[in-house]
Amino acid sequence: MEPVVTVGLDGSAESLAAARWAADEADRRRLTLRLLHAWPMLAPEPVRVPAEIDQNYWAKKLVHKARAELQVTHPGLTVVGELVADDAQEALLRAASESEMTVLGSRGLELVESYFLGDISTPVVARAERPVVLVRAGARRDGPPPAPGSPGGVVAALKLRGPCDDLLAFAFEAAAARGVPLRAVHGESLPVHAYTPWGVDHDVTEEIEQDARKRLGEALQSWREKFPQVDVSDTVALESPARALARAADGAGLLVVGRRRHRPPLAPRLGSVAQAAIHHARCPVAVVPHD
């Protein structure tokens, strides 16, 4: 199958925002855009029946309307529609395994279970083997490239606890394709021994910060060489990773966070940083699985 960007479509404002964002992304990457609508009650495709008795009429209309809009705004983009008579979660996971990325709508600050298609997006984000992007209704679409250091670039949240090349590859490619700066952010909570009765021990915090900066620089070095056109900055914040991420994401055009494919059996499928990002970030959030 040719490379595609897949968007889950259900007619909500969130899924339509996701479709518009996905069209921009597919156009930018010169990929096909697939509009996927899944519902178990879809009927087998009838042959030449009037619209008034076609059980799939409204599903077809939903996809056709979105496709028509996107082909007007992106005249050179190949857009295909697909109706799948299956459980939406399973259909999206299957599509995600075949796609360069999957894009879903998000309701932002509400409970994670209230995301696209009810509770569908949570297991898709948590189980997909390839990147999933969550887009809120009214999310900022990419405009003119911002100046270095200004809002609107790509922000990548790094934990530096093991390999993060998949996350960095996605973040650098996204920044290069957009012609915007990339900001790599690492948050590190202070250990107990850093605190004293009168505050924090600055010798300890300085040592922790220098070590974190060294590890962050090492993680970024080969990617800076591979993408010399990308203006890269790095930030180490001595606070919880989720709090550091929230500060850094303010004004970003795209936030990239990681999700480990293999987590302990009783651990949540999404870590605290990914949870914080999809709950609170106002910009689109890309969740990238990695080892």
One Martini backbone bead per residue (centre of mass of N, CA, C, O) as a GRO file, in nm:
protein
  291
    1MET     BB    1   0.097   0.036   0.021
    2GLU     BB    2   0.074   0.351   0.006
    3PRO     BB    3   0.152   0.626   0.155
    4VAL     BB    4  -0.029   0.748   0.448
    5VAL     BB    5  -0.279   0.961   0.585
    6THR     BB    6  -0.487   0.907   0.863
    7VAL     BB    7  -0.835   0.987   0.928
    8GLY     BB    8  -1.074   1.019   1.169
    9LEU     BB    9  -1.429   1.012   1.088
   10ASP     BB   10  -1.753   1.166   1.244
   11GLY     BB   11  -1.841   1.495   1.212
   12SER     BB   12  -1.698   1.641   1.408
   13ALA     BB   13  -1.517   1.914   1.486
   14GLU     BB   14  -1.262   1.752   1.558
   15SER     BB   15  -1.242   1.572   1.298
   16LEU     BB   16  -1.229   1.811   1.100
   17ALA     BB   17  -0.971   1.933   1.213
   18ALA     BB   18  -0.804   1.680   1.159
   19ALA     BB   19  -0.842   1.678   0.850
   20ARG     BB   20  -0.707   1.952   0.795
   21TRP     BB   21  -0.436   1.884   0.920
   22ALA     BB   22  -0.381   1.627   0.750
   23ALA     BB   23  -0.379   1.771   0.478
   24ASP     BB   24  -0.136   1.945   0.530
   25GLU     BB   25   0.058   1.708   0.588
   26ALA     BB   26   0.025   1.548   0.325
   27ASP     BB   27   0.107   1.778   0.138
   28ARG     BB   28   0.388   1.829   0.258
   29ARG     BB   29   0.468   1.501   0.213
   30ARG     BB   30   0.336   1.372  -0.038
   31LEU     BB   31   0.059   1.233   0.047
   32THR     BB   32  -0.198   1.039   0.113
   33LEU     BB   33  -0.541   1.084   0.199
   34ARG     BB   34  -0.734   0.918   0.457
   35LEU     BB   35  -1.081   0.871   0.502
   36LEU     BB   36  -1.211   0.733   0.805
   37HIS     BB   37  -1.513   0.533   0.844
   38ALA     BB   38  -1.641   0.365   1.136
   39TRP     BB   39  -1.908   0.103   1.146
   40PRO     BB   40  -2.079  -0.183   1.225
   41MET     BB   41  -2.368  -0.093   1.065
   42LEU     BB   42  -2.268  -0.121   0.801
   43ALA     BB   43  -2.351  -0.197   0.489
   44PRO     BB   44  -2.342  -0.358   0.228
   45GLU     BB   45  -2.275  -0.277  -0.083
   46PRO     BB   46  -2.483  -0.154  -0.292
   47VAL     BB   47  -2.662  -0.174  -0.609
   48ARG     BB   48  -2.817   0.073  -0.730
   49VAL     BB   49  -2.948   0.266  -0.504
   50PRO     BB   50  -3.134   0.469  -0.357
   51ALA     BB   51  -3.073   0.699  -0.117
   52GLU     BB   52  -3.336   0.639   0.066
   53ILE     BB   53  -3.217   0.311   0.094
   54ASP     BB   54  -2.934   0.384   0.188
   55GLN     BB   55  -2.765   0.301   0.478
   56ASN     BB   56  -2.490   0.476   0.384
   57TYR     BB   57  -2.552   0.773   0.319
   58TRP     BB   58  -2.434   0.942   0.563
   59ALA     BB   59  -2.149   0.831   0.548
   60LYS     BB   60  -2.092   0.924   0.258
   61LYS     BB   61  -2.150   1.224   0.302
   62LEU     BB   62  -1.933   1.281   0.508
   63VAL     BB   63  -1.690   1.207   0.328
   64HIS     BB   64  -1.756   1.376   0.077
   65LYS     BB   65  -1.755   1.656   0.210
   66ALA     BB   66  -1.463   1.649   0.312
   67ARG     BB   67  -1.328   1.591   0.043
   68ALA     BB   68  -1.425   1.841  -0.111
   69GLU     BB   69  -1.294   2.053   0.071
   70LEU     BB   70  -0.992   1.948   0.051
   71GLN     BB   71  -0.970   1.975  -0.266
   72VAL     BB   72  -0.994   2.282  -0.265
   73THR     BB   73  -0.751   2.348  -0.058
   74HIS     BB   74  -0.599   2.074  -0.205
   75PRO     BB   75  -0.558   2.021  -0.533
   76GLY     BB   76  -0.291   1.811  -0.522
   77LEU     BB   77  -0.446   1.613  -0.342
   78THR     BB   78  -0.486   1.287  -0.241
   79VAL     BB   79  -0.825   1.171  -0.179
   80VAL     BB   80  -0.960   0.915   0.030
   81GLY     BB   81  -1.232   0.701   0.092
   82GLU     BB   82  -1.347   0.503   0.391
   83LEU     BB   83  -1.556   0.229   0.460
   84VAL     BB   84  -1.610   0.052   0.778
   85ALA     BB   85  -1.742  -0.260   0.901
   86ASP     BB   86  -1.643  -0.171   1.216
   87ASP     BB   87  -1.475  -0.125   1.476
   88ALA     BB   88  -1.319   0.164   1.534
   89GLN     BB   89  -1.069   0.077   1.688
   90GLU     BB   90  -0.977  -0.152   1.499
   91ALA     BB   91  -0.967   0.015   1.240
   92LEU     BB   92  -0.755   0.224   1.339
   93LEU     BB   93  -0.530   0.025   1.410
   94ARG     BB   94  -0.503  -0.093   1.131
   95ALA     BB   95  -0.446   0.176   0.988
   96ALA     BB   96  -0.196   0.260   1.156
   97SER     BB   97  -0.011   0.020   1.048
   98GLU     BB   98  -0.034   0.164   0.735
   99SER     BB   99   0.069   0.445   0.846
  100GLU     BB  100   0.251   0.722   0.900
  101MET     BB  101  -0.019   0.849   1.021
  102THR     BB  102  -0.259   0.933   1.278
  103VAL     BB  103  -0.566   1.129   1.292
  104LEU     BB  104  -0.729   1.289   1.571
  105GLY     BB  105  -0.968   1.398   1.766
  106SER     BB  106  -0.993   1.653   2.034
  107ARG     BB  107  -1.116   1.779   2.368
  108GLY     BB  108  -0.875   1.816   2.563
  109LEU     BB  109  -0.967   1.904   2.892
  110GLU     BB  110  -1.103   1.661   2.906
  111LEU     BB  111  -1.150   1.361   2.947
  112VAL     BB  112  -0.991   1.108   2.790
  113GLU     BB  113  -1.264   0.942   2.732
  114SER     BB  114  -1.379   1.199   2.542
  115TYR     BB  115  -1.271   1.137   2.293
  116PHE     BB  116  -1.271   1.032   2.005
  117LEU     BB  117  -1.522   0.830   1.990
  118GLY     BB  118  -1.509   0.866   2.289
  119ASP     BB  119  -1.297   0.585   2.381
  120ILE     BB  120  -1.105   0.541   2.124
  121SER     BB  121  -0.830   0.707   2.127
  122THR     BB  122  -0.684   0.588   2.368
  123PRO     BB  123  -0.617   0.297   2.255
  124VAL     BB  124  -0.482   0.399   2.002
  125VAL     BB  125  -0.251   0.557   2.130
  126ALA     BB  126  -0.158   0.308   2.321
  127ARG     BB  127  -0.130   0.082   2.057
  128ALA     BB  128   0.009   0.209   1.841
  129GLU     BB  129   0.296   0.165   1.614
  130ARG     BB  130   0.235   0.460   1.530
  131PRO     BB  131   0.178   0.771   1.489
  132VAL     BB  132  -0.031   0.999   1.685
  133VAL     BB  133  -0.262   1.266   1.623
  134LEU     BB  134  -0.393   1.535   1.816
  135VAL     BB  135  -0.690   1.742   1.750
  136ARG     BB  136  -0.830   2.040   1.801
  137ALA     BB  137  -1.068   2.246   1.795
  138GLY     BB  138  -0.911   2.537   1.677
  139ALA     BB  139  -0.646   2.473   1.594
  140ARG     BB  140  -0.351   2.566   1.487
  141ARG     BB  141  -0.249   2.653   1.185
  142ASP     BB  142  -0.015   2.675   0.966
  143GLY     BB  143   0.189   2.933   0.898
  144PRO     BB  144   0.421   3.125   0.889
  145PRO     BB  145   0.734   3.116   0.956
  146PRO     BB  146   0.894   3.146   1.237
  147ALA     BB  147   1.102   3.278   1.430
  148PRO     BB  148   1.348   3.221   1.617
  149GLY     BB  149   1.191   3.165   1.939
  150SER     BB  150   0.914   3.156   1.843
  151PRO     BB  151   0.614   3.074   1.811
  152GLY     BB  152   0.519   2.757   1.630
  153GLY     BB  153   0.685   2.532   1.675
  154VAL     BB  154   0.865   2.251   1.771
  155VAL     BB  155   0.804   2.025   2.045
  156ALA     BB  156   1.023   1.813   2.242
  157ALA     BB  157   0.985   1.547   2.469
  158LEU     BB  158   1.246   1.441   2.695
  159LYS     BB  159   1.376   1.178   2.911
  160LEU     BB  160   1.656   1.009   2.881
  161ARG     BB  161   1.549   0.685   2.912
  162GLY     BB  162   1.675   0.604   2.655
  163PRO     BB  163   1.571   0.566   2.359
  164CYS     BB  164   1.467   0.851   2.105
  165ASP     BB  165   1.471   0.835   1.783
  166ASP     BB  166   1.175   0.830   1.691
  167LEU     BB  167   1.101   1.105   1.808
  168LEU     BB  168   1.326   1.274   1.668
  169ALA     BB  169   1.253   1.208   1.379
  170PHE     BB  170   0.974   1.334   1.383
  171ALA     BB  171   1.052   1.620   1.480
  172PHE     BB  172   1.257   1.693   1.256
  173GLU     BB  173   1.073   1.643   1.013
  174ALA     BB  174   0.858   1.849   1.095
  175ALA     BB  175   1.041   2.100   1.101
  176ALA     BB  176   1.153   2.077   0.812
  177ALA     BB  177   0.878   2.081   0.659
  178ARG     BB  178   0.800   2.376   0.794
  179GLY     BB  179   1.040   2.573   0.870
  180VAL     BB  180   1.100   2.530   1.185
  181PRO     BB  181   1.164   2.525   1.497
  182LEU     BB  182   1.338   2.332   1.754
  183ARG     BB  183   1.239   2.214   2.084
  184ALA     BB  184   1.416   2.068   2.345
  185VAL     BB  185   1.273   1.898   2.634
  186HIS     BB  186   1.384   1.863   2.983
  187GLY     BB  187   1.263   1.708   3.276
  188GLU     BB  188   1.382   1.731   3.630
  189SER     BB  189   1.352   1.601   3.920
  190LEU     BB  190   1.428   1.650   4.237
  191PRO     BB  191   1.588   1.518   4.477
  192VAL     BB  192   1.586   1.498   4.811
  193HIS     BB  193   1.899   1.584   4.854
  194ALA     BB  194   1.848   1.885   4.733
  195TYR     BB  195   1.720   1.944   5.004
  196THR     BB  196   1.684   2.202   5.245
  197PRO     BB  197   1.581   2.396   5.505
  198TRP     BB  198   1.663   2.667   5.303
  199GLY     BB  199   1.624   2.475   5.037
  200VAL     BB  200   1.854   2.446   4.786
  201ASP     BB  201   2.122   2.275   4.651
  202HIS     BB  202   2.323   2.419   4.416
  203ASP     BB  203   2.532   2.199   4.366
  204VAL     BB  204   2.330   1.977   4.294
  205THR     BB  205   2.171   2.122   4.067
  206GLU     BB  206   2.414   2.174   3.885
  207GLU     BB  207   2.490   1.880   3.839
  208ILE     BB  208   2.219   1.788   3.718
  209GLU     BB  209   2.209   1.991   3.484
  210GLN     BB  210   2.476   1.916   3.344
  211ASP     BB  211   2.403   1.621   3.290
  212ALA     BB  212   2.147   1.676   3.124
  213ARG     BB  213   2.281   1.847   2.902
  214LYS     BB  214   2.468   1.630   2.802
  215ARG     BB  215   2.252   1.417   2.724
  216LEU     BB  216   2.096   1.601   2.533
  217GLY     BB  217   2.326   1.664   2.337
  218GLU     BB  218   2.379   1.368   2.255
  219ALA     BB  219   2.090   1.310   2.141
  220LEU     BB  220   2.112   1.558   1.918
  221GLN     BB  221   2.368   1.551   1.741
  222SER     BB  222   2.295   1.364   1.492
  223TRP     BB  223   2.039   1.537   1.414
  224ARG     BB  224   2.180   1.800   1.352
  225GLU     BB  225   2.348   1.678   1.118
  226LYS     BB  226   2.100   1.571   0.947
  227PHE     BB  227   1.952   1.876   1.022
  228PRO     BB  228   2.091   2.173   0.949
  229GLN     BB  229   1.818   2.348   0.885
  230VAL     BB  230   1.756   2.317   1.186
  231ASP     BB  231   1.655   2.506   1.452
  232VAL     BB  232   1.811   2.436   1.767
  233SER     BB  233   1.687   2.392   2.097
  234ASP     BB  234   1.759   2.368   2.456
  235THR     BB  235   1.593   2.237   2.761
  236VAL     BB  236   1.639   2.254   3.118
  237ALA     BB  237   1.420   2.141   3.382
  238LEU     BB  238   1.383   2.163   3.742
  239GLU     BB  239   1.120   1.959   3.697
  240SER     BB  240   0.861   1.823   3.608
  241PRO     BB  241   0.796   1.701   3.303
  242ALA     BB  242   0.501   1.803   3.282
  243ARG     BB  243   0.561   2.101   3.355
  244ALA     BB  244   0.772   2.158   3.138
  245LEU     BB  245   0.585   2.098   2.902
  246ALA     BB  246   0.366   2.310   2.954
  247ARG     BB  247   0.552   2.553   2.914
  248ALA     BB  248   0.670   2.483   2.626
  249ALA     BB  249   0.382   2.456   2.467
  250ASP     BB  250   0.338   2.746   2.463
  251GLY     BB  251   0.276   2.827   2.124
  252ALA     BB  252   0.286   2.580   1.976
  253GLY     BB  253   0.239   2.386   1.677
  254LEU     BB  254   0.395   2.121   1.796
  255LEU     BB  255   0.372   1.823   1.994
  256VAL     BB  256   0.623   1.586   2.111
  257VAL     BB  257   0.571   1.254   2.228
  258GLY     BB  258   0.617   0.967   2.416
  259ARG     BB  259   0.580   0.593   2.388
  260ARG     BB  260   0.607   0.304   2.530
  261ARG     BB  261   0.565  -0.014   2.418
  262HIS     BB  262   0.707  -0.125   2.691
  263ARG     BB  263   0.532  -0.202   2.981
  264PRO     BB  264   0.435  -0.270   3.264
  265PRO     BB  265   0.157  -0.453   3.332
  266LEU     BB  266   0.037  -0.221   3.556
  267ALA     BB  267   0.084   0.001   3.373
  268PRO     BB  268   0.016   0.251   3.200
  269ARG     BB  269   0.005   0.310   2.856
  270LEU     BB  270   0.035   0.605   2.962
  271GLY     BB  271   0.219   0.847   3.053
  272SER     BB  272   0.236   1.144   3.219
  273VAL     BB  273   0.326   1.319   2.978
  274ALA     BB  274   0.116   1.231   2.771
  275GLN     BB  275  -0.127   1.300   2.941
  276ALA     BB  276  -0.068   1.601   2.975
  277ALA     BB  277  -0.068   1.673   2.677
  278ILE     BB  278  -0.367   1.569   2.597
  279HIS     BB  279  -0.510   1.749   2.811
  280HIS     BB  280  -0.351   2.061   2.780
  281ALA     BB  281  -0.277   2.102   2.502
  282ARG     BB  282  -0.352   2.330   2.229
  283CYS     BB  283  -0.196   2.172   2.045
  284PRO     BB  284  -0.087   1.950   1.860
  285VAL     BB  285  -0.038   1.590   1.931
  286ALA     BB  286   0.239   1.373   1.920
  287VAL     BB  287   0.245   1.015   1.947
  288VAL     BB  288   0.546   0.824   1.994
  289PRO     BB  289   0.655   0.522   1.951
  290HIS     BB  290   0.895   0.342   2.163
  291ASP     BB  291   1.167   0.155   2.316
   0.00000   0.00000   0.00000
